[in-house]
Amino acid sequence: MSSTEARRSNAVLAAFSGPCLPLAAFGVALPVTLPEFYATHVGLELGVVAAVFMIVRLIDIVFDPFIGWGMDQTRTRFGRYRPWMAISTPILMLSAFMMFVVVQPGAGPIYLFAWLLVLYLGFSIGTLGQLGWASVLAPQYDQRSRVYGWWQVFNIIGVILILILPTVVIQLGIGTYADGVRIMGWAILIALPVTIGLAMFAVPEPVNAGAAPHGGPSAYIALFKRGSVRKLLFADLVLGVAPGITGSLLFFFFGQIKGYDHTEASLFMLLYFVAGLVGAPFWAWLATRIGKDKALAVASLVFAVFYIGATLVPGGNFAVTAVAMFIAGLPYAAGLFLLRAMMADVGDEVRLETGVDRTGLMFSILSATTKIGHVVALIPYLVLQVVGFKAIPPAGGNSAMSLLTLQILFILVPGLLLASAALLLRNYPLTPARHDEIRKALEARDAAAA
């Protein structure tokens, strides 16, 4: 495919990115909305919720290699990835209905475990299918960056839209926060077939005849031996754990420490994600000036400073806290798209050295690291359970020790993790100059082969 053929119209990229809306809604609901909802409104103990989510997440990590293997073996006239996107749709619709809509107070841990496992299975199939589809939609280096740019924008829009829903429900007097979560489930359920169906009909899936096998354990081990891969995976881990902790504890922190209600806390989170959308172009620009690794290191340090500063703002002043949370979110998106762009760069290096395209395998590893980060982000629930913290405060409130523990977990731990990403990226070996050499060598080899 020529570069001209590879360039997709904005309409095609918008249709392709449409499924990000419900998938991103799941993405924010799983670490943020559902744990708190099942602890507060369904009535499960914090420790039980944390244990169930962590166990299911660990099982889910095992799904990815098998799903990737299945995708690599798929050959249909509809393409390799689109059938998997279609398979994920009814699974996600059913799990959304059971997890958000029909669940009632008193549902036990078995109910949560079973339907959460189904949800994660569908979510893994849908997200990996879309990422694989993106890799063949625009194989050219610069066009691939454009595809992932659209993908990231729609992800953040999906997060923003789903966070607005419960607040709108409350403000319009339609119902309570619990009703808002149920309406959130209906919105996801309706959006899934609409957006995935539009993508299936409007977006082509070119056949990548040279695609490599997914690779067994030896392929994973070979990638882990690369210093650049290890740095990216560890950076992705800490940059995933930090906001994961923020999301899982946000309602407890702003409710029981700062004195804000659920609606106000939701608005703080909304402003945080909106700021990520606003700040993304700056970090992309900075990456072109100083390199992706240095731009991400700067963003991580700025993120740490802004985040800690925002969490230390005294309660009682909604406007000041809202501004502080917006500022704190400006570096949020940097890690999300720069790490994936950097992993694609490493994929070029691997292809040059081995002659094998392992990009899909590398993204599945990055996906697994992200999921491990989400598991680790739930450990604070277990810690709070140990110190006696209650999601619904008892008469007289939670103890001073449990509230202090909540503040340490919400403020200090994420701040240190964000700052550590900059240290992990020191001496990153794949510099812009080195990548230019790799691209030239690949283009020369591909031209010779043609």
C-alpha positions in Angstrom: 0.0 0.0 0.0 1.4 3.4 -0.9 1.5 6.3 1.5 -1.2 7.9 -0.5 -3.5 4.9 -0.2 -2.6 4.6 3.5 -3.9 8.1 4.3 -7.4 7.8 5.6 -10.0 10.6 5.6 -11.0 12.2 8.9 -14.5 10.7 8.4 -13.0 7.2 8.3 -10.8 7.8 11.3 -13.8 9.2 13.2 -15.9 6.1 12.4 -12.9 3.9 13.3 -12.5 5.7 16.7 -16.2 5.7 17.5 -16.0 2.4 19.5 -13.6 4.2 21.8 -16.6 6.0 23.3 -18.2 2.9 25.0 -14.9 1.2 25.4 -13.4 4.2 27.2 -16.6 4.4 29.3 -15.8 0.8 30.4 -12.2 1.9 30.9 -13.1 4.6 33.4 -15.9 2.6 35.1 -13.8 -0.4 35.8 -11.2 1.3 38.0 -13.2 4.3 39.2 -17.0 3.9 39.2 -17.8 0.2 39.7 -15.5 -0.5 42.8 -17.0 2.5 44.6 -20.5 1.7 43.4 -20.4 -1.9 44.6 -18.8 -0.9 47.9 -21.2 2.0 48.7 -24.5 1.2 47.0 -24.5 -2.6 46.5 -23.1 -3.0 50.0 -20.0 -5.2 49.6 -17.1 -4.7 52.0 -14.1 -2.7 50.6 -11.8 -5.6 51.0 -14.1 -8.0 49.2 -14.5 -5.6 46.3 -10.8 -5.1 46.0 -10.1 -8.9 46.2 -12.7 -9.7 43.5 -11.4 -7.0 41.1 -7.8 -8.0 41.7 -8.5 -11.7 41.1 -10.5 -11.1 37.9 -7.9 -8.6 36.7 -5.1 -11.2 37.1 -7.2 -13.8 35.3 -7.9 -11.2 32.6 -4.1 -10.7 32.0 -4.0 -14.3 30.9 -6.7 -13.7 28.3 -4.6 -11.4 26.1 -2.0 -13.9 24.8 -4.8 -16.3 23.8 -6.9 -13.6 22.3 -3.9 -12.3 20.4 -3.1 -15.9 19.2 -6.7 -16.3 18.0 -6.6 -13.1 16.1 -3.4 -14.0 14.4 -4.9 -17.3 13.3 -8.1 -15.7 12.0 -8.7 -15.5 8.2 -12.1 -14.4 7.0 -13.4 -12.4 4.1 -14.4 -9.7 6.6 -10.8 -9.3 7.8 -8.8 -10.5 10.8 -9.9 -8.1 13.5 -13.4 -7.0 12.6 -15.0 -10.4 13.4 -13.5 -10.1 16.9 -14.9 -6.7 17.3 -18.3 -8.1 16.4 -17.9 -11.0 18.9 -17.1 -8.5 21.7 -20.3 -6.5 21.2 -22.9 -8.9 22.6 -20.5 -9.9 25.4 -20.0 -6.3 26.5 -23.7 -5.5 26.1 -24.8 -8.3 28.3 -22.2 -7.6 31.0 -23.1 -3.9 31.0 -26.7 -4.8 31.6 -25.9 -7.1 34.5 -23.1 -5.0 36.1 -24.7 -1.5 35.8 -28.4 -1.9 35.2 -30.0 -4.8 37.0 -27.7 -5.3 40.0 -29.4 -4.7 43.3 -28.2 -4.0 46.9 -27.3 -7.2 48.5 -25.7 -8.8 45.4 -22.9 -11.1 46.6 -19.3 -11.4 45.6 -20.0 -14.4 43.4 -22.3 -12.2 41.3 -19.6 -9.5 41.0 -16.9 -12.0 40.2 -18.9 -13.8 37.5 -20.1 -10.8 35.6 -16.9 -8.9 36.0 -15.1 -11.8 34.4 -17.5 -11.7 31.4 -17.0 -7.9 31.2 -13.2 -8.1 31.2 -13.3 -10.9 28.5 -15.4 -8.8 26.2 -13.3 -5.7 27.0 -10.0 -7.4 26.2 -11.4 -8.8 22.9 -12.8 -5.3 21.9 -9.7 -3.3 22.8 -7.1 -5.7 21.3 -9.3 -6.0 18.2 -9.4 -2.3 17.7 -5.6 -1.8 18.3 -4.8 -4.6 15.9 -7.2 -3.1 13.3 -5.4 0.3 13.8 -2.1 -1.3 13.0 -3.2 -2.4 9.5 -5.5 0.6 8.8 -2.5 2.9 8.3 0.8 1.0 8.2 2.9 4.1 7.4 4.7 5.5 10.4 3.3 9.1 10.2 -0.2 7.9 9.3 -0.2 5.4 12.2 0.6 8.3 14.6 -2.5 10.1 13.1 -4.7 7.0 13.7 -3.6 6.8 17.3 -4.1 10.5 17.7 -7.8 10.1 16.7 -8.0 7.0 18.9 -6.7 8.9 22.0 -9.0 11.9 21.4 -12.1 9.7 21.2 -11.0 7.8 24.3 -10.9 11.0 26.4 -14.2 12.2 24.9 -15.7 8.9 25.9 -14.4 9.3 29.5 -15.7 12.8 29.7 -19.2 11.9 28.4 -19.6 9.0 30.8 -18.5 11.0 33.8 -21.1 13.7 33.0 -24.0 11.3 33.0 -24.4 10.7 36.8 -24.0 14.4 37.5 -26.6 15.3 34.9 -29.0 12.8 36.3 -28.7 14.3 39.8 -28.8 18.0 38.7 -31.9 17.5 36.5 -33.6 15.7 39.4 -34.0 12.5 37.3 -32.6 10.3 40.2 -29.9 9.5 42.6 -26.2 8.8 41.9 -27.1 5.1 41.8 -29.7 5.9 39.1 -27.0 7.7 37.3 -24.8 4.7 37.3 -27.6 2.6 35.9 -28.2 5.2 33.1 -24.5 5.0 32.5 -24.9 1.3 31.8 -27.8 1.9 29.4 -25.7 4.5 27.5 -22.9 2.1 27.1 -25.3 -0.7 26.1 -26.8 1.4 23.3 -23.6 3.0 22.1 -21.8 -0.4 21.6 -23.8 -1.8 18.6 -24.1 1.7 17.1 -20.4 2.7 17.1 -19.0 -0.8 16.4 -21.6 -1.4 13.7 -20.7 2.0 12.0 -17.0 1.1 12.2 -17.6 -2.4 10.7 -19.5 -0.9 7.7 -17.5 2.3 7.1 -13.9 1.4 7.8 -11.9 -1.0 5.7 -9.5 -3.6 7.1 -6.6 -4.1 4.7 -5.0 -7.5 4.6 -1.5 -7.4 6.0 0.0 -10.4 4.2 3.3 -10.1 5.9 2.0 -10.2 9.5 4.1 -12.3 11.8 2.8 -15.0 14.1 1.8 -13.8 17.5 4.9 -15.6 19.0 5.2 -17.9 22.0 7.1 -17.5 25.3 10.4 -17.1 23.5 9.1 -14.1 21.7 8.1 -12.5 25.0 11.4 -13.2 26.6 13.3 -11.8 23.7 11.4 -8.5 24.0 11.9 -8.3 27.7 15.6 -8.5 27.2 15.6 -5.2 25.4 16.4 -2.2 27.7 14.0 0.1 25.8 11.1 -2.3 26.2 11.8 -2.8 30.0 11.9 1.0 30.5 8.6 1.5 28.7 6.9 -1.3 30.6 8.0 -0.1 34.0 7.1 3.5 33.1 3.7 2.4 31.9 3.2 0.5 35.1 3.9 3.4 37.4 2.0 5.8 35.2 -1.0 3.4 35.3 -0.9 2.8 39.0 -0.8 6.5 40.0 -4.0 7.6 38.2 -5.6 4.3 39.1 -5.2 5.0 42.8 -6.5 8.5 42.2 -9.6 7.1 40.5 -10.3 4.4 43.0 -10.1 6.7 46.0 -11.3 10.0 44.6 -14.9 9.9 45.9 -13.7 8.8 49.4 -11.0 11.5 49.5 -13.1 14.4 48.3 -16.1 13.2 50.3 -14.6 12.4 53.7 -11.5 14.6 53.7 -12.5 17.7 51.7 -16.3 17.6 52.4 -17.6 17.6 48.9 -20.6 15.6 47.7 -20.6 13.0 44.9 -21.6 15.4 42.2 -18.9 17.9 43.1 -16.3 15.1 43.2 -17.5 13.9 39.8 -17.1 17.4 38.4 -13.5 17.5 39.7 -12.8 14.3 37.8 -14.5 15.6 34.7 -12.3 18.8 34.7 -9.2 16.6 35.2 -10.0 14.6 32.1 -11.0 17.7 30.1 -7.6 19.1 31.0 -5.9 16.0 29.6 -7.6 16.6 26.3 -6.5 20.3 26.3 -3.0 19.5 27.3 -2.3 16.7 24.8 -1.3 18.9 21.9 1.3 20.6 24.0 3.0 17.3 24.9 2.9 16.1 21.3 4.6 19.4 20.3 7.2 19.1 23.0 8.0 15.5 21.9 8.9 16.8 18.4 11.3 19.3 20.0 13.1 17.3 22.7 12.2 13.7 21.9 9.4 11.5 23.2 11.3 10.1 26.2 12.4 13.5 27.5 8.9 15.0 26.9 7.3 12.2 28.8 9.9 12.6 31.7 9.1 16.3 31.9 5.3 15.6 31.8 5.7 13.0 34.6 7.5 15.5 36.9 5.1 18.3 36.1 2.2 15.8 36.7 3.6 14.9 40.1 4.0 18.6 41.2 0.6 19.7 39.9 -1.2 16.6 41.3 0.2 17.0 44.9 -0.5 20.7 44.8 -4.1 20.2 43.8 -4.7 17.6 46.5 -3.4 19.9 49.2 -5.9 22.7 48.4 -8.1 23.1 51.5 -11.7 21.9 51.2 -14.7 24.3 51.3 -13.8 26.3 48.1 -15.3 24.5 45.1 -14.0 27.0 42.5 -10.4 26.9 43.7 -10.4 23.1 43.9 -11.9 22.9 40.4 -9.2 25.1 38.9 -6.5 23.1 40.8 -7.8 19.8 39.5 -8.0 21.1 35.9 -4.3 22.2 36.2 -3.4 18.8 37.6 -4.9 17.1 34.6 -3.0 18.9 32.0 -0.2 16.3 31.8 -2.6 13.4 32.1 -2.7 12.3 28.5 1.0 12.5 27.8 1.8 9.0 29.1 -1.2 7.4 27.3 -0.1 8.3 23.8 3.6 8.9 24.1 4.2 5.4 25.5 2.3 3.8 22.7 4.2 5.9 20.1 7.5 4.9 21.7 6.6 1.2 21.7 5.8 1.6 18.0 9.3 3.1 17.5 10.8 0.0 19.3 8.7 -2.1 17.0 10.5 -0.6 14.0 13.9 -1.4 15.7 12.8 -5.0 16.3 11.6 -5.4 12.7 14.9 -4.0 11.4 17.0 -6.4 13.5 14.9 -9.5 13.2 12.9 -9.1 10.0 9.8 -9.9 11.9 7.0 -7.5 12.7 6.2 -7.9 16.4 4.2 -4.7 16.9 1.0 -6.6 17.8 2.9 -8.7 20.4 4.4 -5.6 21.9 1.1 -3.9 22.3 -0.3 -7.0 24.0 2.6 -6.8 26.5 1.9 -3.1 27.0 -1.8 -4.0 27.5 -0.8 -6.6 30.2 1.3 -4.0 32.0 -1.6 -1.6 32.1 -3.8 -4.2 33.5 -1.3 -5.1 36.2 -1.2 -1.4 37.1 -5.0 -1.5 37.6 -4.6 -4.5 39.9 -2.0 -2.8 41.9 -4.1 0.4 42.1 -6.7 -1.6 44.1 -4.3 -2.5 46.9 -5.2 0.7 48.8 -8.7 -0.8 49.2 -7.1 -3.6 51.1 -5.0 -1.2 53.2 -8.0 0.8 54.1 -9.9 -2.3 55.1 -7.0 -3.2 57.5 -7.1 0.2 59.2 -10.8 0.1 59.6 -11.9 2.6 57.0 -15.6 2.3 56.0 -17.0 3.4 52.6 -20.1 4.5 54.4 -18.8 6.3 57.4 -20.1 5.1 60.8 -21.7 7.5 63.3 -19.0 10.0 64.3 -17.1 9.3 61.1 -14.0 7.2 60.3 -11.1 7.1 62.7 -8.3 9.7 62.5 -5.8 6.9 61.6 -8.0 5.6 58.7 -8.5 9.1 57.3 -4.7 9.8 57.5 -4.1 6.6 55.7 -6.5 7.6 53.0 -4.7 10.9 52.5 -1.3 9.3 52.3 -2.6 6.8 49.8 -4.3 9.5 47.7 -1.7 12.2 47.8 1.8 10.9 48.5 1.8 7.5 46.8 0.5 8.7 43.3 2.8 11.7 43.5 5.9 9.6 44.1 4.9 7.1 41.4 4.5 9.9 38.8 7.9 11.3 39.6 9.5 7.9 39.4 8.6 7.6 35.7 11.1 10.3 34.9 13.8 8.3 36.6 12.8 5.1 34.8 13.2 6.9 31.4 16.7 8.2 32.1 19.2 7.0 29.4 16.4 5.8 27.2 18.4 4.2 24.3 16.1 4.8 21.3 16.9 8.5 20.6 15.3 10.5 17.8 18.6 10.3 15.8 18.8 6.5 16.2 15.2 6.1 15.1 15.8 8.2 12.0 18.6 5.8 11.1 16.2 2.8 11.7 13.5 4.3 9.5 16.0 5.0 6.6 17.3 1.5 6.8 13.8 0.0 6.8 12.8 2.1 3.8 15.9 1.1 1.9 15.3 -2.6 2.7 11.6 -2.4 1.8 12.5 -0.6 -1.5 15.0 -3.2 -2.4 12.6 -6.0 -1.7 9.9 -4.3 -3.8 
